[in-house]
Amino acid sequence: MSPSFAADIAPMLVPYRENMLWRFDLGEYAAVKANAQIIYEALTGEGSAGPMPPPPLPALSGADIATFKSWMEHQCPP
C-alpha cells in the first residue's frame, strides 16, 4: 500500500510546520505536493534550499525520507 499525505506525510512533517510557514504550509496537501521535489532534495541534502529540517530541529530518519520518496513515486496521493 502506498503512503498517503493524510496518514503518513502530514504527521511526519508536523514538527517542522511552524518553521516553514514563511515559505509554504507543510500541513497543506496542495502546498506539499507542489513542492515535493524541492522538499525531497532538501531532506536528502541534494538541493540548494539548504538542509531540511534546519538545525537545531532533528533530521528525519532514513525510513521517513524513504516514505516521502515512495509517496512521490505514487503520484502524491492525498
N, C-alpha and C positions, 0 to 999 in steps of 0.2 A: 504494500500500500504506500502510495506517495505521500510525502508530508504536505500539510496544508498550512496556510497562513494562520488561520484561527487557532489551530491545535498545536502547531509546532513552532512557527516562526515568530509570531507576535509575542508569545510568552518568553521566548529566548531573548528578545530584544527589549523587553520591559525595563530592565535595569539601566539601559543606555538611552532611553527615550528622551528624558529631560535634557540631557546634554546635546541632543541633536535637533531640538525644536527650532533652532535658528536656521537650519537648512531645510529639513522636512521632518514630518512626524513618523517615527518608526512604528507607531501604533496604527497607522492608517494604511490599509491594504494597497490602495492605488499608489500612494507615495513610495512604498517599499517596492512594489512591483516595477514602477517606472525607474527606480534607481537600483534595482537588484544587482546589475553588473558592477556598478560603482561600489556598492556595499560589499559585494564579494571580493573585489580587488583590494579594498581596504582591510577586510578581515584576513586575507592571505598575505598582505604586505606587497601585493603586486601593483597597486595603483598609486597615483600621485596625490590622492586625497589625504594621505597620512594614515597612521595606524588607527584602526578602529577595534575596539574602543580606545579612546585616548587615555593615557595614564592619568590618574592612578587607578582607574577602573580595571578590573580583572579582564584578561583576554578571554574570548570564547574558547571552548575546548575544541580539539580536533573533530570530535563527534558532532558538535554543534555546527562547525563550519561545513562538514560533510552533509549534514541535514539541509543547510541553506543551499548548498550546491545541488543537491538532489531536488529540492523544491524548484529551483530554477530550471533544471533539466526536464521537469514535469510540467513546464509552462506556467509556473507560479500559481497553483490552484488556491482559491480563496479558502 
